[in-house]
């Protein structure tokens, strides 16, 4: 019977368990995206906490694809030594780390991008802060090459895998969605054309890193928007990725315009509110042969173990619980299977922008309160 703490492999990458730290903006890089010793220490601590695979915060492949302060960059060869500090810190603790590649497209702002944001089409939609510029076809091809270059750097810098971000309304997802892609060239129209950008990225990345280096995709099972990219289309795209030889698919959902069905939902207090993307992931798992990860609201070890044992997904990805408890995996493995302490308040993100790095505000308040009491 499969269990959470089984040793597994994704392509040639051996993982000590089925727990994944899903990509989480850390806000610990320089203004140009250069990794810092603070990020290296943070990732090393995560690895010491026992999680099977760490996926970095989204690393932009071109400066106009950045969104938040302190965001990681994958666009500059001169970052090599600093990036090696991060991968070495993880490997010293026996961990594995994957670099997530992204271009935020129309979901960034001119202030962050340094220019007018770009998108598949020049549309003002709810998920875009401002009107983007439509990417000409030659620039789409340039971006394909930039994703491949970022993947090549990841391998050279010591990362164990890469993940292409095709979810949450960012640029690749914008090409997939009929709400944000109104193109009439080879990258727009039917689903096969809207998926062409993603598939070309996958092929270029594979050529850059070789057959034995794990290449994964984070895919929205649904935009959770009327007229957007939906589950039926996601299943078809997942099959396309599987046929391309992708090594794993992480299933999420939602965009910033999805209301209470966004990717990071608040108020997860009961078992019924957990695992909100599992129905999407299970549909996709039944359609593909590659491993499937599910992210979204898992807090109870019993539920996590049940998903693995019932083969509803192959890996469990968590984000906010690892912000509150960097050693959550080690705690569960040691036999303390009590619920993750994260209360899903989303308070961890905003102060990270001001203070130069993400952290759990609830945990900080509790620690300060104990110190005052003592």
N, C-alpha and C positions, 0 to 999 in steps of 0.2 A: 504493500500500500504506500502511495506517495505521501511524503511529509514535508513540512516547511523546511526542515533542516537537513534535507537530502543534499548531497553533492550532485551538481548537474553541470552540463556544458552547453554553451551557446557557440556554435561553430567550434573553434578550438579553445575557447575561453572556459576554464574550469571555475565554477562558482561554489562557495562553501554552503550556500543555502539559497532559498527561493525568495528572499526579501531584497527589494530594490529601493534605494533612495531615489525617488522620481526627481527629475530635473527641477531645481528650485533656485531662483535668483538669490544669490548670496550677497551681492552688493559690496564685494570685498576686493575689487580690482581698481587699477588706476583709471584716470580720466580717459585714457586712450584704449582701455580694455586690457592692459597688461596685468597678469596675475601677480599677487603679492604674497609675502610671507604669512600674512593673516589668513588668506584663503588656503594656503598650504597647511597651516596648523589646523584650521577648521576641518578640512577634508581628512587629515590624518586622524583627528579625534573621531570623526564619523567611522573611519575604517576600524579603529580600535573598538568601537561600539559593536562590531560584529555584523554589520549589514553586508549581504553578499555582493552587491554591486552598487556603486555610487554613480549616478548620472549627474554631471555638472549642471549648473545653471546655464541657460541658453546663451551660447557664444555666437556673436554676430560674425558673418562671413565678409561683410563690407561695412564701413562706418555708418552709412546711411541706414543700415538695418538694425541699429541699436535702439533701445527704448528707455532704459532706466539707468540712473547713476550707478557706477561701480560694476556695470555689466561686463562680463568676460568677452574678450575678443579672440577670434581664431584667424585673423586676416594678415598677420604680420610675422614674418620669419624671425624678426629680432626678439620675439617673446620667448624663444626656445628655452633659454636658461631659466627664466622665471616659471615657465610652465613645468619644467622638469622638477622644480621644487615641489609642485603640487603632486605630480605623479609619484615622485620618490617618497613623499610623506605617506601616501596611501600604501605603497608597496612595502615600506618598512613595517607597517602594521599588519601585513598579510592580506590587504584589501585589493579590490579591483575597481578601476574607474573608467568611465565612458564619457567622452566629450559630446555634448549635444550641440548641433549646428543649427543656426536659425538666421532668417532675415525677417524682421518684423513687418516689413511692407507698410501698408496703410495704417497699421495700428500704432505707429510711432508718431512723433510730432517734429516739426521743423527744428525746434530748439534742441532736441536730442539728436536728430539725424544730421543737423548742420546744413540742411537743404530741404526742399519740398519732398515729403514722403512719396514713395513709389508704390504702385499696386498694379494688378492685372488690368484694371480699368479705372478711368478717372471718374469715380462715383463718390457721392457723399452719402454714406450709409451710417447707421447708428453706431457701428463698432469702430468707425474711423474718427479720430479727433478733428481732422481737417481734410480738405479736398486733396487727394493724392494726384501725382502725375502718372499717366499710363506708361508702362514700360514698353518701349519699342522691341520688336522681335530680336534684334541683334543684342540688346541688353539682357533679355531673358537668357539667351545662350551664354552671355558673359557670366551671369549669376550661376548657371549650371557649373561652369568651370571654377567659379570661386568656392562653391560647396566642395568640389573635388579637391581643391587646393587646401581648404580647411581640414578635410579628412586626411590628406597626406601629412599635414603638419601634426595632426593628432597622433598619428602613428609614430612619427619621428620624435615627438615630445614624450613618448612613453605611455600614452593612454592605451587602454586595453580594448577599446571598441569606440565606435561613434554611433550617434543617433541623429537622424534627420527629423527636425520638428515640422510635422505636417498637421498640427492640431491648433486649437485655441484661437483660430482666426488670424494667425500669422501668414506670411506671404504664400507659402506652399498651400496652406488651407484656403487662402483667398483665390488661388487658381482653381482649386477643386470645387469651390462653392458657386452655384449659379447666381447667388445674390451679389457676389463681388466680382465675378468674371463674366463680362459681357463682350468679350473679344470675338472677332470674326475671322481671326487667322488660325493657324494650326494649333494654338494653345487655348482656343475657346470653342464653345458650342456643345457637342455631346460629351458624355463623361470621358470617353477615351481621349479626347482632345484636351479636356480640362485636367486630366491626370498626366498628360505628356510631360509637363515640367517636373513633377515628382519622379516619374520613371526615368527621365533623362538624368536627373541628379543621381538617382540610385546607380545607374550604369556608369556614369562618370566617376562616382565615388568608388565603385568596385574596381574600376580600372586603376584608380590611384592607389588603393590600399592592398589589392590582391584578394585571392579567394579565401584565405584562411583568417583574415582579420574580420571580426564581427561588425556587420553593418545592420543597424536597426532603424526602425521608423516609429515615431509617435504619431498616431493617427486618431483623428476625431471619429468616434462611432456615429456622431451626429452633431451638427451645429446647434441643435435645440432651438432652431429658428424656422418659422414658416417660410417655405420656399428655399431654404438653405440646403447644404450638404447633409444628407440624411442616412439612416442606417442601411437602407437598400443599396445606396451608392457606395457607402463605406465597405460593405461586404464585397462588392465588385472590385473596388480598388485594392482591398486586402488580398483578393485572389490574384490580381495583377502583380502585386508585390511578391507574393509567394512564388509565382511563376518566374519572377526575376531573380529569385534566390535570396531574398532578404532573410536575415538570420533571426529576427524576432520583431513582433509588432506590439507596442504598448498602446492600449486603448484608453482614450479619455473622451471628453465631450465638451461642448459649449464654447462660447465666445464672450467678450465683454458685454455684448448686447443681449445675452440670453437670459436676463433677469435672474430669477431664483434658481435657474438651471445652468449657471455658470460652472466653470471647472473647479473652483474652490468654494464649495458651499458651506455656509455657516450653520451653527446650531445642530451639529450631529450628536444627539444625546441618547438615541435608542438604537438597538440593533437594526430596526426596520429602516432607519435613515442611512445606515452604512452601505458601502459597496454599491453606490448609485449608478456606476457605469458597468456593473457586472452583466446585466442583460445584453448590453451592446457587445461586450467582450466575448460572452459565451456564443453569441451568433457568429462572430468573426472566427472564434476558435474552431467552430464546426465547419468553417469554410476553407480553412488553410491547414497546411502541414507544419508550418514553422511554429515555434513557441509563441505564446501570447501572454503579455503582461496586462494586468488590470490595475488602474489607479482610481482613487475617488472614494474617500470617506471610510476606509477600513480602520477600525479602532480596537476590535475585539479579537484576541488570539484564536478563540474557538471558531469564529467566523472565517478567519484567515486560513486556519488549518482545514476547515471544512471545504473551502473553495479548492484547495490543492488536492485533497483526498478525492473529491467528487470529479476532479479533472475539468472543472469549469474554467480554469485558467492555469497557466504553468508557473507564473510568478506573480507576486503581490508587490505592487509599488506604492510607497507611501511618501508623502512630502512633509506636511505640517507636524505629524507625530515625531519625526526625527529632528524637528527644530526644538520641540519641547524636551525630547529625550534622545540625545545623540547615541545612547547606549541601549535603546529599546530592544534591538535584536538580541544583544547579549542577555538582557533581563529575561526575555521570553525563553531563550534557550536554556537558561539556568533553572527554569522551573517556575519562575514568577510569571504566571500567565494572566495577571490582572490587566484590565483595559488600559490602553495607551492614555497618558495623562492629558493629551491635547484636547482642548474644549472647542476647537474649530471656530475661534472668535475672529481669526484673520488679523489679529493685532500685531502679528510678527512682521508684517511687511512695511507698514508706513514708518515706524521708527527706524527701520533699517536704512531708509533713504537719508534720514537726518544724521544718524549715528555711524554711518559707514559700515553697515553690515547687519544682516538679519539676526534676530534673536526673539525668544519668547518673552513677551512683556509680562505675562502672568507669572511665569517662573521667576523673573527678576523681582517683581513686586513681593512674591512670597519669600524669596531669599532675603530681601532688604527688611521685610517685616520680622523675620526670625532673628536677624542681626540686631535689630532695635530691641527686641524682647530680651536677648541675651545680655 
